[in-house]
Each structure stands twice: as C-alpha cells, then as structure tokens.
Amino acid sequence: MTVLMSIASVVAAAVFLTILALGLLLIVKPLQSVRGYLEQIAMGVRAIETHAQSIPHGLAELTERLEPLGEELGRAAERLDEAGRALASRGPGE
C-alpha cells in the first residue's frame, strides 16, 4: 500500500509540474509582448526627458525677450486709455 501511495504521489507531482510548465509556456508570449510595450514606453519617456531638459533655459531666454514687449504693450495700453478718454469727453455725435 505504501508503494502504491508513493507511486500515486509521484504521478500527481509529475502531472502538477507538467500543467505548471504548460501554463508558464502559454503566458510567455503575452509577457514578452508586454515587455516590448514597456520598453517602448520607457524609450519615449527618456526622449521626452531629454527634450524637456532645455525648457528651463529656454524659459529664461523667453522671459528676457518678452519683458521689452510687455513694457511696450503697457505703453500702448496707456495710449489707448488716453484715446478712449479723449473720445468719451467729446461726447456722442461730435
């Protein structure tokens, strides 16, 4: 009886390991596909990171270039306010 139980245990273990191996073989391809997608995502993130490194320097330069424009727009706004007040003081139909 002990021999029969030992044989049954060995057969059960062999069946279990065979099913486990087949299951692992079935999921290898999908896992490799997911790995490929994750590698592409990582490559894209690295590319974005590389391109984004120049942003702080570019922002400083942009700010420097826009300051004179802001001053000019402020002066233009003042002139438009003066013109609006002059038109308003003339009244309708004049």
C-alpha positions in Angstrom: 0.0 0.0 0.0 2.9 2.3 0.8 4.4 1.7 -2.6 1.1 2.4 -4.3 0.7 5.7 -2.4 4.3 6.7 -3.3 3.7 6.0 -7.0 0.4 8.0 -6.9 2.2 10.9 -5.2 5.0 10.8 -7.8 2.4 10.7 -10.7 0.4 13.6 -9.1 3.6 15.6 -8.7 4.6 15.0 -12.3 1.1 15.9 -13.6 1.2 19.1 -11.4 4.6 20.1 -12.7 3.6 19.4 -16.3 0.5 21.5 -16.0 2.5 24.2 -14.4 5.1 24.2 -17.1 2.4 24.3 -19.8 0.8 27.2 -18.1 4.0 29.1 -17.9 4.7 28.4 -21.6 1.3 29.8 -22.5 1.9 33.1 -20.8 5.5 33.6 -22.0 4.4 35.2 -25.3 1.9 37.7 -23.8 4.5 38.7 -21.2 7.1 39.2 -23.9 4.7 41.4 -25.7 4.0 43.5 -22.6 7.8 43.8 -22.1 8.1 45.2 -25.6 5.4 47.8 -24.9 7.0 48.8 -21.7 10.4 49.1 -23.4 8.8 51.4 -26.0 7.2 53.5 -23.2 10.5 53.8 -21.4 12.2 54.9 -24.5 9.6 57.5 -25.1 9.9 58.8 -21.6 13.6 59.1 -21.9 13.2 61.0 -25.2 10.7 63.4 -23.5 13.1 63.8 -20.6 16.0 64.6 -22.9 13.9 67.2 -24.8 12.5 68.7 -21.6 15.9 69.4 -20.1 16.3 72.5 -22.3 12.9 74.0 -21.2 14.2 75.9 -18.1 17.0 77.6 -20.1 14.5 78.4 -22.9 12.1 79.9 -20.4 14.7 82.2 -19.0 15.6 83.4 -22.5 11.9 83.7 -23.5 11.2 85.8 -20.3 14.1 88.1 -21.2 12.8 88.6 -24.7 9.2 89.2 -23.6 10.0 91.8 -21.0 10.5 94.6 -23.5 7.4 93.5 -25.3 5.4 93.7 -22.1 6.7 97.2 -21.5 5.7 98.3 -25.0 2.2 96.7 -24.5 1.9 98.6 -21.3 2.7 101.9 -23.0 0.2 101.0 -25.8 -2.5 100.3 -23.3 -1.9 103.7 -21.7 -2.2 105.4 -25.1 -5.4 103.5 -25.8 -6.8 104.6 -22.4 -5.9 108.2 -23.2 -7.6 107.9 -26.6 -10.7 106.3 -25.1 -10.9 109.1 -22.5 -10.5 111.8 -25.2 -13.2 110.1 -27.3 -15.5 109.9 -24.3 -15.0 113.5 -23.4 -16.1 114.6 -26.9 -19.5 113.1 -26.4 -21.8 111.5 -29.0 -22.2 113.0 -32.4 -19.3 115.4 -32.2 
